[in-house]
């Protein structure tokens, strides 16, 4: 199901922060989007409830941070799977070229399996970079599949919203691992060494994922 397949212009987002996602109204588009995904959700009742709750939080977050990311596709039939367009500076490098090219976004594939509720999962098991090719980060392999490593392991029950925020921090180098001798290791030693030699490129932006400052109040006559 694609969010663009349903539609009616929505009103402005409310000013809730990350802690208040449960109270954020989704609006017409996102409500229909969620209903369509939940209608074909599979698994045990507990797993279906958890997927629905995780999906709703992601959609609520996409309303609060609509300039930061959009959810292009959502599938709850087995695992929770989503295609997410993240608007953020992303470092890339072309084959045979030493110049760093910073692109304005990435298309991410999120997969959240039921096992992630019960046991720690490898840090590279949740996020795959679908576009662009050539992402130049120590946490991303130089060859496909381009899986983004968020940590050595991810604790059980980690919410999807935290995985998305961690992805933003990793892709923008607000968090990073460039020590090739670290016990956790790196996926792309060439990228790790390049950023060691170019620390002035870290981070790519200081902008937070979500601007939590209160919205300005309209002047009253």
N, C-alpha and C positions, 0 to 999 in steps of 0.2 A: 504494500500500500504506500502511495506517495502522498505527502502532505499537499502537494500542488493539485492533486486530483479532487480535493474538496475546496470549497471556497466561498467566503463572504468576508468583506472587509471587517477587521476587528477594531475595537476601541483601543485607546492607549493602555499600555501595561500599567499595573499597579506598582507601588514602590516597595514591595516586600523584598527582603534579602534572602540569602541562601537558607537561613534557618526557618523561613516561613513558606517554603515551597508548597507545602500541603494546603495552604490557604490561598494560593494564587489561582484565580479563575483562569481557565485555559482559553476561553473564548470559543466561538462557534467552530472555526477551522480545526483547532487542536482537539476539541471534544469529539468531533466526528472522526478524526484521524485515530484517536485512541479507541473509540468504540469499534471501529473496523478491525483494528489489530487484536483487540481482546476477543472479538467474536470468533476468531480462528485459533485462539491460544490453546496449546495442548499441555499435557502433563497432569500431575496430581493437583487437587484443589489448592494446596498450600503453594505449590510452585506457580500456578496460574495467578494467585493473588499477589505473590511477590513480583512476578513479571509485570503485572498491571501497575503495581505501586511504583516500581522502578521506571517504567515507561512514562507514567504520569509526572514523576519528578523531572525527568528529562524534558518533557514537553513544557512544564511550568518554567523550568530554567531557560528554555529556548525563548520563552516569552519575555522573561526579565532581561535576557542577554541577546536580544534579537539581532543586534549589530555584531555579535561575536560568533554566533553559530546558528545553523538551521538544520533541522532533521529532514533529510530528503526521503528516506524510506524507513519503515518500521515493521518488523516481523516477530511475532510472539508464538509462532506455530510450534517450535521446539525450544531452542535457546532464545534468549532475547537478542535480536540482531537489529542493528540500525546502521544506516549510512548517514554520516554527519558531515556537513560542509563547515569547516572551521575557518573563520576569518582571522588570520594571525600571520605575522611574518614567519616564513619557513625557509631555512637555509638549504640550498641545493648547489650542486656542482656538476657541470657537464663532463662527460668522459674526455680525458685528455686535456682538460682545462683546469688551471689552478685557481681561477677566479671564483669567489663565492658569489652566487646569485641568490638574492633574497626574494622569494615570491610571496604574494599576499594571502595565501591560504592553502589548505589541503583538504582532500576528501578522505575521510576516515571510515573504516569499517569496524564497528564495535560488535563483539560477540561475548555474551554473558551466559555461561553454561550453569546448569544446576549444581554441578560439583563445586562451583565457586562459593556456594553458601556453606559448604561443609568442611572443606580442606583448603589450606594455602595453595595458591596457584602460581605458576611461573609468571614473572613480571611481563613477559612478552606474549602472553596467551590471550589478551583482551583486544588489543588495538592493532589493526593493519592499515598502513598508508596505501590507499588506492590510487591517489594522485597527489602530487606529481611524482614522476620517477626521479631518481637521483637525489633524494633527500640526504643531506650531508650532516649526519649526526653520529656521535659515538654510540648512541642507543639504537641505531637503525642499521641493519646489514647493508652492505654495498650491493648485494644482489637480491632479487625477489625470492620469496615474498618479503615485503618490507614491513616487518613487524616492529612495532615501537615497544622497547623495553622500559617499563615504568619504574621497576625496582627489582631486586633479586627475586623476591616473592611478594605476593599480594595476600594480605590476611583474609580469612574466610569472611564472607558477608560484607565486603567492601562495597558501598553503593556505587552505582553507575555514574552518578554525578561527580564523585571523587575521582573516578577513572578519567573522566573528561577533563576535569580541572588539572589533573596530573599530566595529561597529554598536552594541554596548552602550555603548561610550565616547561615541559621537556622540549617541545618543538621550538619554543621561543628562547630556550637556554636560560630561563629563570631558575631552573634546576638542571644540573648536568653532572655527568661522570666522565672525566677525560683522563683518568689515571689508568693507563693500560696495565699497571701492575697490581691494581686493586683486586681483592679476592672476588668481588662480584663480576669483574671482567667487563669488557666492552664488546659490542658487535662490530664496530668499524674502527680498528686501531688507527687507520690513516686519518680519519676525521678527528679522533681524540688528539693525535699529535699536532694536527693543524691548529686546533683551537688552543692547545698549549702554547703554540708559537704566536697566536693572534688573540691574546686575552682581551684586547680592546673591542672585539666583536661580541663579547659576552656581557650582558644578554642582548638579544636582538631588540627587545623592547622592555620598558619598565611598566607598561600599562597592565593593570590587573585584568583578570578574566571578566570580572563583573564589577562595574562601578557601583559601590554600595552607598555612595553619598546620597543623602536625602534629596529628592527632587525639589527644585526651587518652587516656592509658593507664588501663585499668581497674585499680582497686586490687586488690592480691592479698592474700589472708588471711595 
